[in-house]
């Protein structure tokens, strides 16, 4: 049985004061939910705050990116072991905003994925197609290529130490979520592709859906057999919305 997982991606939002109110409400809201796992991925400067507030609760915390290097002359970069110093369990890798806005490629995302695993962090590896790619019937080609960038380089064992996230770009930040059937179709494709290498790992890996999740649509998506939870952007900034999604687990 795969446990459901809900991950909040706060992106570049928050302040010490706002985070305290938000995270304390999330912690109280999910305290009695025993059927899922919950994570918030916060901006780097607030990792210590997340650690102080969430330690000892059933909410874990993580970051939204990491360097593939351990140290060196890399101004502005944050290493895997720095995230470990702040108790992170998870880190988002290859989010579409980084692929689009920060020149992230399959190669650089794969290197970060590997560095996270080597440090003992669980990467949440994001994949997804643009609207144009979907309309050209390229979804499986694009998602397959992104998946292969880790599967072929590092093998299925690496996937067993990760969480995967299908985030169609046309659904992220748009109020136009994938239907449960659309998401399920791609999740099945991902699981089958991993199964070609290792059936057991394919069966056990958690594949999250992300893109305009909210408390009203989460249950129908999470009820699909290959959808193991969600990666949540905007609704993770509103405690009652985020907790509402967590309740759908
Ligand atoms: C995201 O950015 O990962 C995301 C899923 O955003 P939203 O929930 O706002 O669509």
Boltz pocket constraint, residues with backbone or C-beta under 6 A from the ligand:
constraints:
  - pocket:
      binder: B
      contacts: [[A, 9], [A, 167], [A, 171], [A, 172], [A, 173], [A, 174], [A, 175], [A, 210], [A, 211], [A, 212], [A, 213], [A, 231], [A, 232], [A, 233], [A, 234], [A, 235]]
      max_distance: 6.0
